[in-house]
Every structure is written in structure tokens, then in C-alpha cells.
């Protein structure tokens, strides 16, 4: 069998952080911005790592430190970043990780890569909370690009629903809380307390 497509990394940082009321990428976890932390983690398993941004974020001082993938379509959420990544490197698989995963670790990413099935459209963890695919820490294969474009053209944009309806390798998380995200100030405060580390800016 031929070698599988190489994997590039993409940190999704183009959200508006409306519920958090401030930029989630800039929140500190263990003294490090979530964006920088996520990029560093993906570099453990990907030779090239990019940051997904909206057009109005290109010159943001924090995001401009990293190679960028710029959204080409608006108001479709994370799918915009995934498709922009495929437009940049259509022959690569993309390991997509949301910026707001403060408990994500290298072991989890290593597991995702080691249990990858490049014959399917994606490899994703099963959520410990609802048993559904976790779309924002997932390897998306090149074969998923055209179906995802069709999915969006039909007025749908939820990556989780896409994974539910397309061939996806589902794997079990070794640690149930690894992919817990933070969307509100209360969730961020609770995460900082649970980690026992400073999160003040």
C-alpha cells in the first residue's frame, strides 16, 4: 500500500469568543497563551503547523507570529478553516485542533496519529460525554475535502454532523477530560483552579 498523505497541523483560532467575552486564544494556561500552547503541542506530531484566522485577524500580533491559513468563506464556523487548509495543501491530511482545549496533551495527539485510518475520511475521538465524534481534535483526510464542500453547499456546516454521516475512524479517549473546552469565563476559572496553576494575564 502506498504511503498515507503527510499530516499538517492547524489550530483553529478564528472564532469570535462571544461567550468568553475576550479572545480565547489569548487566555493563559500554565503561563502560556492557549494559541502558543496549541501550536507547540501540534508540532510534536506535525512537521508544519498553521493557525486558522479570519481575514480581520491577519495582523493580530499574537496570530501573526505563526504561519496562517485564512478563512475564505464566512459564517460557517470551523468548516471554513478546514476547507481553507485543504485549499493550501490539498494533498495533505490535516490534524485540526481547536484553540480552546486547555487539557489537550501530547499523548492524546500521539494516540490520534497512531490510530489514524487514512483509508477513511477522518479519524476522530469519541466524546466521553455524549458518545459523538469530537470534530475539533481530528485528522481530516484529503478525501474529505470534496464531500465537505458539498455538505456546506447544502446549507450544513456542523463538522460533527459531517463525521456522523461519512466514513470516520472513531477511537476512544485514554483520558475522558482531555478534550474539554472552555467557552465561558466560569469554565476558564474552573479549569485554572483544577489545574492549580496561574491563569491571570
Kinemage of the C-alpha trace (Angstrom):
@kinemage 1
@onewidth
@group {chain A} dominant
@subgroup {mainchain}
@vectorlist {calphas} color= white
{ca unk a 1} P 0.000 0.000 0.000
{ca unk a 2} L 1.312 3.472 -0.827
{ca unk a 3} L 2.338 5.817 1.926
{ca unk a 4} L -0.525 7.780 3.502
{ca unk a 5} L -0.701 11.539 2.914
{ca unk a 6} L 1.530 13.571 5.228
{ca unk a 7} L -0.154 15.392 8.091
{ca unk a 8} L -0.064 19.149 8.610
{ca unk a 9} L -1.404 20.786 11.754
{ca unk a 10} L -3.980 23.539 12.076
{ca unk a 11} L -5.018 25.381 15.228
{ca unk a 12} L -8.499 26.862 14.854
{ca unk a 13} L -8.308 30.385 16.287
{ca unk a 14} L -10.780 32.295 14.149
{ca unk a 15} L -13.758 32.255 16.474
{ca unk a 16} L -15.350 35.400 17.888
{ca unk a 17} L -15.193 34.207 21.543
{ca unk a 18} L -18.591 35.786 22.224
{ca unk a 19} L -19.397 33.709 25.295
{ca unk a 20} L -15.915 34.171 26.756
{ca unk a 21} L -16.133 37.956 26.153
{ca unk a 22} L -12.431 38.071 25.351
{ca unk a 23} L -10.125 36.297 22.936
{ca unk a 24} L -9.858 32.636 23.948
{ca unk a 25} L -6.564 32.288 22.095
{ca unk a 26} L -5.008 34.803 24.496
{ca unk a 27} L -6.108 33.105 27.719
{ca unk a 28} L -3.221 31.858 29.816
{ca unk a 29} L -2.827 28.227 30.811
{ca unk a 30} L 0.234 27.464 32.891
{ca unk a 31} L 1.670 30.862 31.961
{ca unk a 32} L 1.305 30.304 28.219
{ca unk a 33} L -1.300 31.649 25.807
{ca unk a 34} L -3.648 28.953 24.597
{ca unk a 35} L -2.663 29.650 20.986
{ca unk a 36} L 1.055 29.204 21.575
{ca unk a 37} L 0.409 26.156 23.719
{ca unk a 38} L -1.705 24.523 20.996
{ca unk a 39} L 0.837 25.254 18.270
{ca unk a 40} L 3.625 23.759 20.392
{ca unk a 41} L 1.578 20.606 21.013
{ca unk a 42} L 0.802 20.063 17.344
{ca unk a 43} L 4.480 20.453 16.486
{ca unk a 44} L 5.073 17.202 18.396
{ca unk a 45} L 3.264 15.285 15.645
{ca unk a 46} L 3.234 17.602 12.585
{ca unk a 47} L 6.220 18.985 10.720
{ca unk a 48} L 4.247 22.064 9.681
{ca unk a 49} L 1.677 23.808 11.865
{ca unk a 50} L -0.562 26.706 10.861
{ca unk a 51} L -3.036 28.959 12.612
{ca unk a 52} L -6.528 29.422 11.182
{ca unk a 53} L -7.628 33.070 11.152
{ca unk a 54} L -10.388 35.305 9.841
{ca unk a 55} L -9.262 37.954 7.332
{ca unk a 56} L -9.534 40.662 10.002
{ca unk a 57} L -7.141 38.738 12.284
{ca unk a 58} L -4.208 38.541 9.882
{ca unk a 59} L -2.275 41.354 11.569
{ca unk a 60} L -3.137 40.398 15.125
{ca unk a 61} L 0.231 40.475 16.955
{ca unk a 62} L -0.248 37.073 18.564
{ca unk a 63} L -1.526 35.266 15.463
{ca unk a 64} L 0.947 36.889 13.084
{ca unk a 65} L 3.802 35.048 14.828
{ca unk a 66} L 2.733 31.836 13.089
{ca unk a 67} L 2.081 30.667 9.517
{ca unk a 68} L -1.566 31.385 8.786
{ca unk a 69} L -4.441 29.786 6.935
{ca unk a 70} L -7.000 32.477 6.142
{ca unk a 71} L -10.720 31.719 6.008
{ca unk a 72} L -12.144 32.163 2.525
{ca unk a 73} L -15.795 31.803 3.479
{ca unk a 74} L -17.647 33.375 6.361
{ca unk a 75} L -20.256 32.308 8.903
{ca unk a 76} L -19.743 28.556 8.640
{ca unk a 77} L -17.667 28.103 11.794
{ca unk a 78} L -14.725 25.677 11.939
{ca unk a 79} L -15.511 24.260 8.498
{ca unk a 80} L -14.114 27.465 6.979
{ca unk a 81} L -10.712 26.784 8.490
{ca unk a 82} L -10.701 23.140 7.408
{ca unk a 83} L -11.534 23.994 3.791
{ca unk a 84} L -9.012 26.847 3.713
{ca unk a 85} L -6.362 24.383 4.892
{ca unk a 86} L -7.209 21.966 2.077
{ca unk a 87} L -7.056 24.840 -0.407
{ca unk a 88} L -3.495 25.482 0.773
{ca unk a 89} L -2.340 21.856 0.772
{ca unk a 90} L -4.902 19.572 -0.872
{ca unk a 91} L -2.534 16.594 -0.854
{ca unk a 92} L -2.102 16.674 2.944
{ca unk a 93} L -4.208 15.345 5.734
{ca unk a 94} L -4.906 17.993 8.370
{ca unk a 95} L -4.812 17.475 12.104
{ca unk a 96} L -7.294 20.055 13.299
{ca unk a 97} L -7.294 21.221 16.923
{ca unk a 98} L -9.404 23.935 18.487
{ca unk a 99} L -7.502 26.629 20.369
{ca unk a 100} L -9.680 26.271 23.479
{ca unk a 101} L -8.589 22.808 24.658
{ca unk a 102} L -6.563 23.606 27.793
{ca unk a 103} L -6.204 19.946 28.824
{ca unk a 104} L -5.051 18.650 25.441
{ca unk a 105} L -1.670 16.926 25.705
{ca unk a 106} L 0.961 15.325 23.510
{ca unk a 107} L -0.092 11.796 24.489
{ca unk a 108} L -3.586 12.397 23.121
{ca unk a 109} L -2.224 13.708 19.828
{ca unk a 110} L 0.177 10.775 19.581
{ca unk a 111} L -2.760 8.409 20.074
{ca unk a 112} L -4.751 10.164 17.357
{ca unk a 113} L -1.892 9.838 14.867
{ca unk a 114} L -1.049 6.245 15.791
{ca unk a 115} L -4.681 5.092 15.409
{ca unk a 116} L -5.268 7.055 12.203
{ca unk a 117} L -7.047 5.297 9.359
{ca unk a 118} L -6.071 7.120 6.147
{ca unk a 119} L -8.445 4.927 4.132
{ca unk a 120} L -11.434 6.740 5.643
{ca unk a 121} L -12.333 10.429 5.509
{ca unk a 122} L -11.296 11.212 9.059
{ca unk a 123} L -10.053 9.852 12.371
{ca unk a 124} L -11.774 11.281 15.444
{ca unk a 125} L -12.142 10.638 19.141
{ca unk a 126} L -15.458 9.638 20.630
{ca unk a 127} L -16.706 12.201 23.138
{ca unk a 128} L -16.643 10.917 26.703
{ca unk a 129} L -19.773 12.972 27.384
{ca unk a 130} L -22.209 12.091 24.601
{ca unk a 131} L -20.569 9.351 22.531
{ca unk a 132} L -20.472 11.536 19.410
{ca unk a 133} L -17.387 12.312 17.304
{ca unk a 134} L -15.129 15.112 18.535
{ca unk a 135} L -14.603 17.105 15.307
{ca unk a 136} L -12.154 19.680 16.661
{ca unk a 137} L -9.328 17.323 17.509
{ca unk a 138} L -9.473 15.243 14.365
{ca unk a 139} L -7.388 14.173 11.390
{ca unk a 140} L -9.214 15.117 8.198
{ca unk a 141} L -8.009 13.188 5.152
{ca unk a 142} L -7.766 14.726 1.657
{ca unk a 143} L -10.735 12.591 0.587
{ca unk a 144} L -12.978 14.585 2.916
{ca unk a 145} L -12.475 17.868 1.079
{ca unk a 146} L -14.986 17.467 -1.770
{ca unk a 147} L -17.710 15.917 0.426
{ca unk a 148} L -17.245 18.707 2.967
{ca unk a 149} L -17.655 21.309 0.223
{ca unk a 150} L -20.843 19.553 -0.879
{ca unk a 151} L -22.002 19.425 2.728
{ca unk a 152} L -21.595 23.189 3.064
{ca unk a 153} L -23.218 23.915 -0.275
{ca unk a 154} L -26.287 22.100 1.028
{ca unk a 155} L -26.608 24.619 3.834
{ca unk a 156} L -24.996 22.496 6.544
{ca unk a 157} L -21.851 23.460 8.418
{ca unk a 158} L -21.544 21.319 11.581
{ca unk a 159} L -18.346 19.223 11.389
{ca unk a 160} L -19.725 16.738 13.927
{ca unk a 161} L -22.760 16.019 11.749
{ca unk a 162} L -20.442 15.587 8.785
{ca unk a 163} L -18.398 12.974 10.649
{ca unk a 164} L -21.550 11.170 11.747
{ca unk a 165} L -22.618 10.762 8.138
{ca unk a 166} L -19.300 9.968 6.446
{ca unk a 167} L -16.746 7.148 6.890
{ca unk a 168} L -14.816 8.031 10.038
{ca unk a 169} L -12.436 6.035 12.224
{ca unk a 170} L -13.689 6.532 15.793
{ca unk a 171} L -11.299 5.945 18.669
{ca unk a 172} L -11.639 6.035 22.436
{ca unk a 173} L -10.017 8.714 24.553
{ca unk a 174} L -7.462 7.479 27.062
{ca unk a 175} L -8.448 10.314 29.406
{ca unk a 176} L -12.056 11.481 29.476
{ca unk a 177} L -11.311 15.170 30.184
{ca unk a 178} L -8.529 15.752 27.668
{ca unk a 179} L -10.789 17.407 25.093
{ca unk a 180} L -12.846 19.514 27.488
{ca unk a 181} L -13.016 23.033 26.106
{ca unk a 182} L -13.544 26.409 27.725
{ca unk a 183} L -16.251 28.700 26.362
{ca unk a 184} L -17.157 30.945 29.284
{ca unk a 185} L -15.296 32.889 31.996
{ca unk a 186} L -16.692 30.445 34.554
{ca unk a 187} L -15.329 27.429 32.676
{ca unk a 188} L -11.955 29.108 32.327
{ca unk a 189} L -11.795 29.941 36.037
{ca unk a 190} L -12.756 26.385 36.959
{ca unk a 191} L -10.080 24.971 34.653
{ca unk a 192} L -7.387 27.199 36.138
{ca unk a 193} L -8.405 26.133 39.656
{ca unk a 194} L -8.466 22.465 38.665
{ca unk a 195} L -5.001 22.717 37.178
{ca unk a 196} L -3.751 24.556 40.228
{ca unk a 197} L -1.842 26.965 38.018
{ca unk a 198} L -1.932 30.682 37.414
{ca unk a 199} L -4.113 31.870 34.599
{ca unk a 200} L -4.101 35.614 35.131
{ca unk a 201} L -2.996 37.872 32.322
